[in-house]
Amino acid sequence: MLDNTASVWELEQANKISQTFATSLDVMEIARLATDGLVEKFRSAFARIWLVEPDREMLKLVASSGLYTRTDGEFSRIPMGAFKVGRIAQNRVSLLSNNLAEESWVKDPQWALDNNIKGFAGYPLVSKEGVIGVLAVFSHQAMSPEFLKILSSFCTTLTVALELAALYQKKLQTSDIKAPQSIIDNPSLSDGLARILGQATVVVLGTEQRLALSQTQLFLRLAEILNDLDCTYCRLTYGPDAVALETIASAPTLDEGRQAWEQSTFGRLSLIASYFDGLLTISADQNVGATKIALTFPLQPRELRVRVQCGSPLVQMGLTQMAYAAGLNVCMSKDQQVPLLTDQVDLVEVSDSVIWVNHEAAMTPSGVKAEINLSITTEQLREAVEAVSQDATWGLNEPQLCQQLSNRELEVIALLVQGLRDRDIAEKLFISNSTVKFHINNIMTKLEAKTRMQALYNLMQTNGTQF
């Protein structure tokens, strides 16, 4: 279903599906939009989502799109550990098969042949608390292994959205706040905050604006946490570019025990907020023995745009959050002029403005405009994006590929520049032909070249051939 040249485009399709349910707080609607999108964007035969029931004994089919749309059929409820879907949920193992009719676990191989179903991809929806469901995609075409990478990123977003919706629906059922829906419909977020925070003072600065439903719910969720922390003062600020809820609370200010406190107190709020363009910051002030807590969402699109496409979901999330903190507009544009933050070599080859994310001490690919690592600050990240947006470079040490070569390799390539053949080089350096070839292979590896001519070209591009 995917190939290397289509990876960026396919990632964009997955993100477009995510955007359809990003602001929904209805579990069934989110699941349906996800399966509808997979059928439409990836031309799947059909797609299904099962969610784990409260007793964690069974999986319930909640959405089915494409060839089958009913959710009350034979596989409407699957025991944990039964069939392939149940085992995916139980073992938390993803699966991709392109020979569905030949798989021993398929109940009816003839059904797969009759309907020309070749590919199957199953992925567990995993939260911090455990598996909450399984996503399955069936295809008429073979799927490539890269499709599981697409599903990995997509399922992370889907899981967060489903968790947030489930939390909201549970709140509606158990909350003792009267007419909770009025909080959502009312453009005054401060009213909702005041109801939750009780006797705490809520100060509003700026003109209140109607926010996205997801943003409102996350502000209210933070208010619930702050209420448990006995906060007595909160400030809601509507600025020209962002809205923020800030407070100061008593909390551990030392590193020891602080991480555990943040995890137990705020849980996945930071992760969930990041998927809706928000940023949760928690910073200790040693001088006053307190902690500042702030949740911020952008109000207007930012002019300076950047794309983020990293292999690790953790790196992807961290750089996305940092980009928002730097005042950047993170987008999925196809415009190759929009700077791309990536650690994927194959994306460098098809992108015009690449900011290379070097977090494995790997050699920087040729053709990138800037290089950063995971210790970069928000100010430095913005500088890098601004530079690349203006077709300048940033953070690149002037390439000194010749310094990566040994003295003997420098001697060999100097003779190559003069047009000498392997045999002539061997005679001049008093080494064998095989040793010459060994050095040339090392040179091509270090210069990231497939041929000798390309190696010479790469070296000349860096003024490395000053012989």
C-alpha positions in Angstrom: 0.0 0.0 0.0 2.9 2.3 0.6 6.3 2.9 -0.8 9.2 5.2 0.2 8.3 7.9 -2.3 4.7 8.1 -1.0 5.5 8.1 2.8 5.1 11.8 3.3 1.8 11.9 1.3 0.5 8.9 3.3 1.4 10.6 6.6 -0.6 13.6 5.5 -3.6 11.5 4.7 -3.5 10.0 8.2 -3.3 13.4 9.7 -6.2 14.6 7.6 -8.3 11.8 9.1 -7.1 12.8 12.6 -8.3 16.3 12.0 -11.8 15.1 11.3 -12.2 13.8 14.8 -9.8 16.1 16.6 -12.6 18.3 18.2 -15.2 15.6 18.7 -16.0 14.4 22.2 -18.2 11.5 21.2 -16.5 8.0 21.3 -18.7 6.5 18.6 -18.3 9.4 16.2 -14.5 9.4 16.6 -14.4 5.7 15.8 -16.7 6.1 12.8 -14.7 9.0 11.4 -11.5 7.1 11.8 -12.7 4.0 9.9 -14.5 6.1 7.3 -11.2 8.0 6.8 -9.1 4.9 6.5 -11.4 3.5 3.8 -11.5 6.8 1.9 -7.9 8.0 2.2 -6.1 4.6 2.0 -8.6 2.8 -0.3 -9.1 0.0 2.2 -11.6 -2.7 1.6 -13.0 -2.1 5.0 -11.8 -0.9 8.5 -13.1 -1.7 12.0 -12.5 -0.6 15.5 -13.3 -2.7 18.6 -13.2 -1.2 22.1 -12.5 -3.1 25.3 -15.6 -3.3 27.5 -15.5 -2.1 31.1 -15.1 -5.7 32.5 -12.1 -6.1 30.2 -13.4 -9.5 29.2 -14.7 -8.6 25.7 -14.1 -6.3 22.8 -17.1 -4.6 21.3 -17.3 -3.6 17.6 -18.1 0.1 17.6 -17.3 1.2 14.0 -17.1 -0.5 10.6 -16.7 1.2 7.3 -16.3 0.1 3.7 -17.4 -3.4 2.6 -19.2 -4.0 5.9 -20.9 -1.2 7.8 -22.9 -3.2 10.4 -21.6 -3.6 13.9 -24.0 -6.3 15.1 -22.7 -9.2 13.1 -20.8 -12.4 14.0 -17.7 -10.5 15.2 -19.6 -7.7 17.1 -18.2 -9.0 20.4 -14.9 -10.8 20.6 -13.4 -12.3 23.9 -10.0 -11.0 24.9 -7.5 -13.4 23.5 -9.8 -15.0 21.0 -9.3 -14.8 17.2 -6.6 -12.6 15.9 -8.2 -9.3 17.1 -8.6 -10.6 20.6 -4.9 -11.7 20.7 -3.8 -8.3 19.4 -5.6 -6.7 22.3 -4.3 -9.2 24.8 -0.7 -9.3 23.7 -0.4 -5.7 22.5 1.3 -6.9 19.3 0.7 -5.3 15.9 0.3 -7.5 12.8 0.6 -7.1 9.1 -0.2 -9.9 6.6 -0.5 -9.9 2.8 -1.7 -13.5 2.5 -4.8 -13.5 4.5 -6.4 -16.5 2.8 -3.4 -18.6 3.8 -3.2 -17.5 7.5 -4.1 -20.4 9.8 -6.0 -18.0 12.1 -8.5 -17.0 9.5 -11.8 -18.6 10.2 -13.0 -18.7 6.5 -10.2 -18.6 4.0 -12.7 -18.9 1.1 -14.3 -15.6 2.2 -11.0 -13.8 1.7 -10.6 -15.4 -1.7 -14.1 -14.6 -2.8 -13.8 -11.0 -1.7 -10.2 -10.5 -3.0 -9.0 -9.6 0.5 -5.2 -9.8 0.5 -3.9 -7.5 3.2 -4.7 -7.3 6.9 -3.2 -4.8 9.4 -4.1 -4.9 13.1 -2.9 -2.4 15.7 -3.7 -2.2 19.4 -4.9 1.1 20.8 -2.8 1.4 23.9 -3.0 4.0 26.7 -1.1 4.3 29.9 -3.8 2.3 31.7 -3.7 -0.5 29.1 -5.2 -1.6 25.8 -8.5 0.2 25.1 -9.2 -1.3 21.7 -8.0 -2.7 18.4 -8.0 -1.1 14.9 -8.1 -3.5 11.9 -7.7 -2.6 8.2 -8.4 -5.0 5.4 -7.2 -4.3 1.9 -7.5 -5.6 -1.7 -3.9 -4.8 -2.3 -0.7 -5.9 -0.5 0.4 -3.5 2.3 4.1 -2.6 2.8 5.7 -2.7 6.3 5.7 1.1 6.3 2.0 1.0 6.7 2.4 -0.2 10.3 4.5 3.0 11.0 1.6 5.0 9.6 -0.8 3.2 11.9 1.5 3.6 14.9 1.3 7.4 14.7 -2.4 7.4 13.7 -3.4 5.1 16.6 -1.6 7.3 19.1 -3.7 10.2 18.1 -6.8 8.1 17.9 -6.3 6.6 21.4 -5.8 10.1 22.9 -9.0 11.3 21.2 -11.0 8.3 22.4 -9.7 8.7 25.9 -10.6 12.4 26.1 -14.1 11.6 24.7 -14.6 8.8 27.2 -13.5 11.0 30.0 -15.9 13.7 28.9 -18.8 11.3 28.6 -18.1 9.9 32.0 -18.0 13.3 33.5 -21.4 14.1 32.0 -22.8 11.0 33.7 -21.3 11.5 37.1 -20.8 15.3 37.4 -22.9 17.1 40.0 -22.6 20.4 38.1 -26.0 21.4 36.9 -26.4 21.7 33.1 -22.8 20.9 32.2 -23.6 21.3 28.6 -24.3 25.0 29.2 -20.6 25.3 30.1 -19.7 24.1 26.6 -22.3 26.2 24.8 -21.5 29.3 26.8 -18.7 31.3 25.3 -17.6 32.4 28.8 -15.0 29.9 29.9 -14.6 31.8 33.1 -18.1 30.7 34.2 -17.1 27.0 33.9 -13.8 27.6 35.7 -15.6 29.4 38.6 -18.1 26.6 39.0 -15.3 24.0 39.3 -12.9 26.1 41.4 -15.5 27.1 43.9 -14.1 29.7 46.3 -10.9 30.3 44.3 -10.5 33.7 42.7 -10.6 33.6 38.9 -9.3 36.7 37.2 -9.9 37.2 33.5 -7.6 39.5 31.5 -8.5 40.5 27.9 -11.7 39.9 25.9 -13.1 36.4 26.3 -13.5 34.4 23.1 -15.3 31.2 22.0 -12.8 28.4 22.0 -12.7 25.0 20.4 -14.6 22.3 22.3 -11.5 20.4 22.9 -9.6 23.4 24.3 -12.5 24.3 26.6 -12.7 20.7 28.0 -8.9 20.6 28.6 -9.1 23.9 30.5 -11.9 22.5 32.6 -10.0 19.3 33.2 -7.0 21.4 34.4 -9.4 23.3 36.7 -10.5 20.1 38.3 -6.9 19.2 39.0 -6.2 22.6 40.4 -9.2 22.3 42.6 -7.8 19.1 44.1 -4.5 21.1 44.7 -6.5 23.7 46.7 -5.5 26.5 44.4 -6.9 29.8 45.6 -6.1 32.0 42.6 -6.2 31.4 38.8 -5.6 33.9 35.9 -7.2 33.4 32.5 -5.5 35.6 29.9 -6.7 36.2 26.4 -3.8 37.6 24.5 -3.5 38.6 20.8 -2.1 35.2 19.9 -2.9 32.8 22.7 -5.2 32.0 25.7 -3.6 30.7 28.9 -4.8 29.5 32.3 -2.1 30.1 35.0 -1.8 29.5 38.7 0.8 28.9 41.4 0.4 25.8 43.6 2.3 24.1 46.4 4.2 21.2 45.0 7.6 19.5 45.2 10.3 21.9 43.9 13.2 19.5 44.0 13.9 17.0 41.2 13.6 14.2 43.7 10.0 13.1 43.7 8.9 15.9 41.3 8.5 13.7 38.2 6.4 11.2 40.1 4.2 14.0 41.4 3.7 15.5 38.0 2.8 12.1 36.5 0.4 11.2 39.3 -1.2 14.7 39.3 -1.5 15.6 35.6 -1.4 12.1 34.0 -1.7 12.4 30.2 -3.0 16.0 30.2 0.2 17.3 28.6 0.1 14.7 25.9 -3.6 15.2 25.2 -3.1 19.0 25.1 -0.3 18.7 22.5 -2.6 16.9 20.1 -4.9 20.0 20.2 -2.0 22.4 19.7 -1.8 23.2 23.4 1.2 23.3 25.8 1.2 22.5 29.5 4.1 23.9 31.4 5.0 23.1 35.0 8.0 25.0 36.4 9.3 25.1 40.0 10.4 28.3 41.7 13.0 27.4 44.3 12.9 30.9 45.8 9.3 30.8 46.9 8.9 27.1 47.2 6.0 26.9 44.8 5.3 25.7 41.2 3.8 27.6 38.3 1.3 25.7 36.2 0.1 27.1 32.8 -2.0 25.6 30.0 -1.7 27.6 26.8 -3.5 27.4 23.4 -2.8 29.5 20.3 -5.7 31.7 19.1 -4.5 32.6 15.7 -2.5 30.9 13.0 1.2 31.7 13.2 2.9 33.1 10.2 6.1 31.1 10.5 5.3 27.5 9.4 7.1 24.2 9.9 6.5 20.5 9.3 7.5 17.8 11.7 8.0 14.2 10.5 10.1 12.0 12.8 10.3 8.3 13.1 9.9 8.1 16.9 6.4 9.1 18.2 8.2 10.5 21.3 10.6 12.7 19.3 7.7 13.7 17.1 5.6 14.8 20.0 8.5 16.5 21.8 9.5 18.6 18.8 5.9 19.4 18.0 5.4 20.8 21.5 8.6 22.7 21.3 7.6 24.2 17.9 4.4 25.5 19.4 6.3 26.9 22.4 8.6 28.6 19.9 5.6 30.4 18.3 5.6 28.3 15.1 2.7 27.1 13.1 3.0 23.3 12.8 1.3 22.1 9.6 1.0 19.2 7.2 1.4 21.3 4.1 2.7 19.7 0.9 4.5 22.9 0.1 8.2 21.9 -0.1 9.3 25.4 0.8 7.9 25.0 4.3 10.8 23.8 6.5 10.7 20.2 7.5 12.0 18.9 10.8 12.9 15.2 10.3 15.3 12.4 11.3 14.3 10.3 8.3 16.9 10.1 5.5 14.3 9.2 2.8 12.4 12.4 3.5 15.6 14.5 3.0 15.8 13.3 -0.6 12.3 14.5 -1.5 12.2 17.8 0.5 13.7 21.2 -0.4 14.0 22.8 3.1 15.2 20.2 5.6 16.2 20.8 9.3 17.9 17.6 10.2 17.2 16.3 13.7 20.4 14.5 14.8 19.7 12.5 18.0 21.8 9.4 17.3 25.1 11.0 16.6 24.7 10.1 12.9 26.3 11.7 10.0 24.3 14.7 8.7 22.9 13.9 5.2 23.9 16.1 2.3 21.3 18.6 1.2 19.9 19.7 4.5 19.7 23.4 5.3 20.0 23.2 9.1 20.8 20.7 11.9 19.5 20.5 15.4 19.7 18.1 18.3 17.3 17.3 21.2 19.1 19.8 23.5 18.0 22.7 21.4 16.0 25.6 23.0 12.8 27.1 21.7 14.6 30.3 20.7 17.2 28.3 18.8 14.5 26.2 17.0 12.7 29.4 15.9 16.0 30.8 14.6 16.6 27.7 12.6 13.2 27.7 11.0 13.5 31.5 10.3 16.9 30.9 8.6 15.7 28.0 6.5 12.5 29.9 5.5 14.8 32.6 4.1 16.8 30.0 2.2 19.8 30.3 4.6 21.5 27.7 6.7 21.6 27.3 10.4 23.6 25.1 12.8 25.7 23.5 10.2 29.4 23.4 10.7 30.9 24.1 7.4 31.2 20.6 5.9 34.6 19.3 6.5 34.2 15.8 5.0 37.9 15.6 4.4 38.5 15.6 8.1 36.4 12.4 8.3 38.9 10.6 6.1 42.1 9.0 7.3 45.5 10.1 6.0 45.7 7.1 3.7 42.2 7.7 2.4 43.1 11.4 1.7 46.1 10.1 -0.3 44.0 7.8 -2.3 41.3 10.3 -3.1 44.0 12.9 -4.1 45.3 10.5 -6.6 41.8 9.7 -7.8 41.3 13.5 -8.5 44.4 13.3 -10.7 42.7 10.7 -12.8 44.9 7.7 -11.8 43.5 4.2 -12.0 43.5 1.7 -9.1 46.7 0.0 -10.3 48.5 3.3 -10.6 47.4 4.4 -7.1 48.6 1.0 -5.8 52.0 1.5 -7.3 52.5 5.0 -6.1 51.4 4.1 -2.5 53.2 0.7 -2.5 49.9 -1.1 -1.6 47.9 -3.8 -3.3 45.0 -3.3 -5.7 42.6 -4.8 -3.2 43.8 -2.4 -0.5 43.1 0.5 -2.8 39.6 -0.8 -3.4 39.1 -1.2 0.3 40.1 2.5 0.9 37.8 3.7 -1.9 34.9 1.8 -0.5 35.5 3.4 2.9 35.7 6.8 1.2 32.4 6.3 -0.6 30.7 5.2 2.7 32.0 8.3 4.6 31.0 10.7 1.8 27.6 9.0 1.4 28.3 8.3 -2.2 27.2 5.5 -4.4 29.9 6.0 -7.0 33.5 7.3 -7.1 32.4 10.2 -9.2 29.8 11.1 -6.7 32.3 10.9 -3.9 34.6 13.3 -5.7 31.7 15.6 -6.3 30.6 15.6 -2.7 34.1 16.3 -1.5 34.6 19.2 -4.0 31.3 20.7 -2.8 32.8 21.1 0.6 36.1 22.5 -0.6 37.7 19.3 0.6 40.0 18.8 -2.3 42.6 21.4 -1.6 45.5 19.3 -2.9 
